[in-house]
Amino acid sequence: MSDTPSARFRARWPESSSRPVATPLQPSVVYASSDPDALDRQYEGQEAGYTYAREGHPNADVLAGLIDRMEGATNGVVVSSGMAAVTLALLAVLKAGDHVIGADQLYGRSLRLMNEELPRLGMKTTLVDPTDVTAVEAAMRPETRMILIETVSNPTLRVADVEGIVALAAKHGVLVAIDNTFVTPLGMRPFDLGADIVIHSVTKLLAGHSDATLGYVAAKDADIAERMAVLAATMGMTPSPFDCWLAERGVYSFDLRFERTTATAAKLARVLASTHGVARVLYPTQSDHPDHNRAIALLGDNGGHMVSFELVGGRAATNAFVKAATDLNFAPTLGDVATTISHPATSSHRALSDEGRAALGISQGFLRISVGCEPADALCEAFTRAIATAVAES
Ligand SMILES: *Cc1c(COP(=O)(O)O)cnc(C)c1O
């Protein structure tokens, strides 16, 4: 071992004939090669090896491989956020002059991309109701390249006509991109239904602990997938290795969390439906949901982990309820191990006018629940108790 002054700046990795069972966290930004020939072979793809973390790193690839298996994909890319994934899906395919159709209840920032950023870059966009395939067909133009939808919408939990849209897109040679964040691959696998691109905010259920911001996108077509990987590196959508490492351990418990939270959500939806002070409950597989039949066809008997409901008594009742629900986080996110409640009128949908919200059925009494892993009975009781307090006070 050389004892030159510079050796102090190069730690030696201890030898071990056994291997770690947990994936090592690898934060290295850059990788040293033995000589230019070796580096050349790496760049030419003749030898595996990392060069620079923005171009790819092991923790991102480990995570992408796990999500690929869940989605039945082979070439997914993990990026720095769910919005990076949505952006990548759009920009890897579209160019100025192209037209894209989006669902009218997409995630807020996705709507902003459609309404502001893509038009600024010379792309044309139309928003339509994805539960109505006739409306989607009417929006088709010769220059339409892509349809972007979410299977279950936020926060009214409407279910898109995925099969109808996929068939329509195939007829017109248009790509279908599905943001599968809410539904997850255990609820539905878009590639199995004929989608071309799958998007996730890994931040939500897949990572599941509200401590990592990440996205994932995969394409069925190998050329599009390759363009996505190149564009992600070029535009700097690199995910943090630490976030990838956290999300990986989240993914290992995802099946269990999914089973638990969806069973609890179905129960909570039933309990809320018969709770005094609740005007209505929205849960996709419940028989009074407007898309009930489609939900059953697409998702089986699994209605997911999100439940929305409306309190009688508007904003006053909502304030009283949230204050009384001290065990529950009032926070505009979803997919965490702990239950979270959000109030769309003051968060995700605050930019809309009262009329705009009314058209979507989002009143001041409207609340969205992301059901967590708490024991079902205790959770239902926390809700009924806080609602009873709100009824008494408002
Ligand atoms: C949260 C979310 C996004 C954005 O993901 P970030 O990781 O927060 O950037 C995109 N789509 C849906 C459906 C989401 O819920």
The ligand as an SDF file (V2000), in Angstrom:
LIG
                    3D

 15 15  0  0  0  0  0  0  0  0999 V2000
  -47.9720   13.2310   -7.2250 C   0  0  0  0  0  0  0  0  0  0  0  0
  -48.3560   12.8960   -8.6000 C   0  0  0  0  0  0  0  0  0  0  0  0
  -47.5550   13.2610   -9.6860 C   0  0  0  0  0  0  0  0  0  0  0  0
  -46.2660   14.0540   -9.4980 C   0  0  0  0  0  0  0  0  0  0  0  0
  -45.3300   13.3260   -8.7600 O   0  0  0  0  0  0  0  0  0  0  0  0
  -44.1480   14.0610   -7.9320 P   0  0  0  0  0  0  0  0  0  0  0  0
  -43.3070   12.8820   -7.4950 O   0  0  0  0  0  0  0  0  0  0  0  0
  -44.7830   14.7970   -6.8030 O   0  0  0  0  0  0  0  0  0  0  0  0
  -43.4560   14.9580   -8.8860 O   0  0  0  0  0  0  0  0  0  0  0  0
  -47.9520   12.9000  -10.9500 C   0  0  0  0  0  0  0  0  0  0  0  0
  -49.1020   12.2180  -11.1530 N   0  0  0  0  0  0  0  0  0  0  0  0
  -49.8980   11.8480  -10.1390 C   0  0  0  0  0  0  0  0  0  0  0  0
  -51.1430   11.0900  -10.4310 C   0  0  0  0  0  0  0  0  0  0  0  0
  -49.5570   12.1640   -8.8260 C   0  0  0  0  0  0  0  0  0  0  0  0
  -50.3590   11.8040   -7.8130 O   0  0  0  0  0  0  0  0  0  0  0  0
  1  2  1  0
  2  3  1  0
  2 14  2  0
  3  4  1  0
  3 10  2  0
  4  5  1  0
  5  6  1  0
  6  7  2  0
  6  8  1  0
  6  9  1  0
 10 11  1  0
 11 12  2  0
 12 13  1  0
 12 14  1  0
 14 15  1  0
M  END
$$$$
